[in-house]
């Protein structure tokens, strides 16, 4: 499981996420379950990834399992909402994998 973060230069919401969440992310349960992988919004998608559609907004967070999209969060709604949304995505992905 991996969390992709699509970002671009000048994105104020990316900067807020970097300030509010990024320092603690790798230390959290979520960060250990789904390590962060940063990608440029305008860059080419790496060949090991398959996502439903190209992101339009930054930041866009895409949860992938074995390189395949399982869910996404478009935009950054603030720290509290981000964690709740991410926990929901991870929970849904875990349930789908263990079925």
Backbone as numpy.savetxt, mean C-alpha at the origin, in Angstrom:
# Nx Ny Nz CAx CAy CAz Cx Cy Cz
3.19 -11.42 1.10 2.34 -10.25 1.10 3.23 -9.02 1.10
2.81 -8.00 0.36 3.60 -6.78 0.22 2.63 -5.61 0.06
3.01 -4.44 0.56 2.22 -3.24 0.36 2.98 -2.33 -0.60
2.39 -2.10 -1.76 2.99 -1.19 -2.73 2.49 0.22 -2.43
3.38 1.18 -2.52 3.00 2.58 -2.38 3.39 3.29 -3.66
2.39 3.69 -4.43 2.63 4.47 -5.64 2.65 5.93 -5.23
3.74 6.62 -5.56 3.91 8.00 -5.16 4.52 8.81 -6.31
4.54 10.13 -6.13 5.18 11.00 -7.13 5.73 12.23 -6.42
6.72 12.83 -7.04 7.33 14.04 -6.48 6.27 15.13 -6.34
6.34 15.85 -5.23 5.43 16.96 -5.01 4.09 16.58 -4.40
3.88 15.31 -4.12 2.60 14.85 -3.55 2.57 15.21 -2.07
1.68 16.12 -1.68 1.62 16.54 -0.28 1.07 15.44 0.63
0.19 14.60 0.08 -0.35 13.51 0.89 0.68 12.40 1.10
1.54 12.21 0.11 2.67 11.28 0.28 3.59 11.80 1.39
3.85 13.09 1.37 4.72 13.69 2.38 4.10 13.53 3.77
2.79 13.72 3.88 2.11 13.52 5.18 2.24 12.08 5.63
2.02 11.12 4.72 2.16 9.70 5.07 3.60 9.41 5.53
4.56 9.97 4.78 5.97 9.77 5.14 6.28 10.31 6.53
5.64 11.38 6.90 5.86 12.00 8.21 5.12 11.25 9.32
3.87 10.88 9.06 3.01 10.33 10.11 3.10 8.80 10.27
3.35 8.08 9.19 3.26 6.63 9.23 4.59 5.94 8.92
5.32 6.43 7.95 6.52 5.74 7.46 7.52 5.37 8.56
7.81 6.25 9.52 8.82 5.88 10.51 8.43 4.65 11.35
7.15 4.51 11.64 6.73 3.39 12.49 6.29 2.17 11.68
6.00 2.34 10.40 5.43 1.25 9.62 6.22 -0.07 9.71
7.51 -0.08 9.49 8.23 -1.36 9.53 8.25 -2.02 10.91
7.94 -1.26 11.96 7.96 -1.79 13.32 6.61 -2.38 13.74
5.60 -2.21 12.90 4.24 -2.64 13.25 3.96 -4.05 12.74
2.87 -4.63 13.25 2.41 -5.94 12.78 2.14 -5.88 11.28
1.48 -4.81 10.84 1.16 -4.64 9.42 2.43 -4.56 8.58
3.42 -3.83 9.07 4.68 -3.69 8.35 5.46 -4.99 8.25
5.31 -5.83 9.25 5.98 -7.14 9.20 5.24 -8.10 8.26
3.89 -8.03 8.27 3.10 -8.90 7.39 3.20 -8.47 5.92
3.22 -7.15 5.69 3.22 -6.60 4.33 4.27 -5.51 4.23
5.54 -5.88 4.05 6.59 -4.88 3.91 6.28 -3.90 2.77
6.74 -2.67 2.95 6.46 -1.60 1.99 7.42 -1.65 0.81
6.87 -1.44 -0.36 7.65 -1.32 -1.60 7.18 -0.07 -2.32
8.05 0.89 -2.48 7.68 2.17 -3.10 7.87 2.10 -4.61
6.89 2.67 -5.31 6.95 2.72 -6.78 6.56 4.11 -7.25
7.19 4.57 -8.30 6.85 5.86 -8.90 5.57 5.71 -9.71
4.64 6.62 -9.49 3.36 6.58 -10.21 3.56 6.55 -11.72
4.59 7.25 -12.20 4.82 7.37 -13.63 5.82 6.35 -14.17
6.32 5.50 -13.29 7.29 4.49 -13.71 6.61 3.26 -14.28
7.41 2.41 -14.87 6.91 1.16 -15.44 6.67 0.16 -14.30
5.58 -0.55 -14.38 5.26 -1.56 -13.37 6.24 -2.72 -13.50
6.88 -3.11 -12.40 7.81 -4.24 -12.46 7.10 -5.51 -12.96
7.81 -6.36 -13.68 7.19 -7.54 -14.29 6.68 -8.58 -13.28
7.11 -8.48 -12.03 6.65 -9.44 -11.02 5.32 -9.04 -10.37
4.71 -7.94 -10.86 3.46 -7.45 -10.27 2.31 -7.47 -11.26
1.13 -7.82 -10.76 -0.10 -7.77 -11.54 -1.14 -7.02 -10.72
-1.57 -5.85 -11.22 -2.57 -5.08 -10.49 -3.79 -4.88 -11.38
-4.93 -4.62 -10.74 -6.20 -4.52 -11.45 -6.23 -3.37 -12.45
-5.68 -2.24 -12.04 -5.64 -1.06 -12.92 -4.53 -0.13 -12.46
-4.04 0.66 -13.37 -2.97 1.60 -13.04 -3.49 2.64 -12.06
-2.71 2.96 -11.04 -3.14 3.99 -10.10 -3.19 5.36 -10.77
-4.10 6.20 -10.30 -4.25 7.55 -10.83 -3.84 8.57 -9.77
-4.17 8.28 -8.52 -3.94 9.21 -7.42 -2.70 8.79 -6.63
-2.08 9.79 -5.97 -1.00 9.47 -5.05 -1.34 10.02 -3.69
-0.99 9.29 -2.67 -0.48 7.94 -2.76 -1.60 6.94 -3.02
-1.28 5.86 -3.69 -2.16 4.70 -3.79 -1.39 3.52 -3.21
-2.05 2.84 -2.29 -1.46 1.67 -1.63 -2.14 0.43 -2.17
-1.37 -0.52 -2.66 -1.91 -1.75 -3.24 -1.33 -2.92 -2.46
-2.22 -3.72 -1.88 -1.80 -4.91 -1.16 -1.73 -6.05 -2.17
-0.57 -6.71 -2.24 -0.39 -7.82 -3.17 0.05 -9.07 -2.40
-0.39 -10.20 -2.91 0.07 -11.50 -2.43 0.61 -12.23 -3.63
1.85 -12.69 -3.52 2.54 -13.33 -4.65 2.49 -12.46 -5.89
2.58 -11.14 -5.70 2.63 -10.19 -6.81 1.30 -9.85 -7.44
0.18 -10.36 -6.88 -1.15 -10.12 -7.46 -1.96 -9.26 -6.49
-2.59 -8.22 -7.03 -3.38 -7.30 -6.21 -4.53 -8.01 -5.49
-4.65 -7.68 -4.20 -5.76 -8.19 -3.38 -6.63 -7.07 -2.84
-6.16 -5.84 -2.93 -6.94 -4.70 -2.47 -6.10 -3.44 -2.54
-6.79 -2.29 -2.40 -6.06 -1.02 -2.48 -6.72 0.06 -1.65
-5.91 1.05 -1.31 -6.36 2.27 -0.65 -5.92 3.41 -1.55
-6.87 4.18 -2.03 -6.53 5.30 -2.90 -6.54 6.58 -2.08
-5.39 7.25 -2.04 -5.25 8.46 -1.26 -4.80 8.14 0.16
-4.57 9.18 0.93 -4.18 9.04 2.32 -5.19 9.79 3.17
-6.06 9.06 3.87 -7.14 9.69 4.63 -6.75 10.13 6.04
-5.49 10.09 6.36 -5.03 10.40 7.71 -4.61 9.12 8.41
-3.78 9.28 9.43 -3.16 8.13 10.08 -4.18 7.14 10.65
-5.15 7.61 11.40 -6.11 6.70 12.03 -6.89 5.89 11.00
-7.40 6.56 9.99 -8.17 5.87 8.95 -7.28 4.93 8.14
-6.04 5.34 7.88 -5.13 4.50 7.11 -4.96 3.14 7.78
-4.66 3.15 9.09 -4.42 1.89 9.80 -5.66 1.00 9.77
-6.82 1.59 9.97 -8.07 0.81 9.95 -8.31 0.21 8.57
-8.11 0.99 7.52 -8.31 0.49 6.16 -7.30 -0.61 5.84
-6.05 -0.41 6.22 -5.02 -1.41 5.96 -5.31 -2.71 6.71
-5.70 -2.59 7.97 -6.05 -3.79 8.74 -7.18 -4.56 8.06
-8.16 -3.84 7.51 -9.25 -4.49 6.79 -8.75 -5.22 5.55
-7.87 -4.59 4.79 -7.32 -5.23 3.59 -6.52 -6.49 3.94
-5.70 -6.38 4.97 -4.88 -7.52 5.37 -5.79 -8.66 5.86
-6.82 -8.33 6.62 -7.76 -9.33 7.11 -8.47 -10.05 5.97
-8.92 -9.28 4.97 -9.59 -9.87 3.81 -8.62 -10.75 3.02
-7.41 -10.29 2.85 -6.40 -11.05 2.09 -6.06 -12.33 2.83
-5.89 -12.27 4.14 -5.60 -13.46 4.95 -6.73 -14.47 4.82
-7.96 -14.00 4.88 -9.12 -14.89 4.77 -9.15 -15.56 3.42
-8.84 -14.82 2.36 -8.86 -15.38 1.01 -7.77 -16.43 0.83
-6.62 -16.21 1.45 -5.50 -17.14 1.32 -5.76 -18.43 2.09
-6.40 -18.32 3.23 -6.59 -19.50 4.08 -7.84 -20.30 3.72
-8.62 -19.87 2.76 -9.82 -20.62 2.36 -9.45 -21.89 1.66
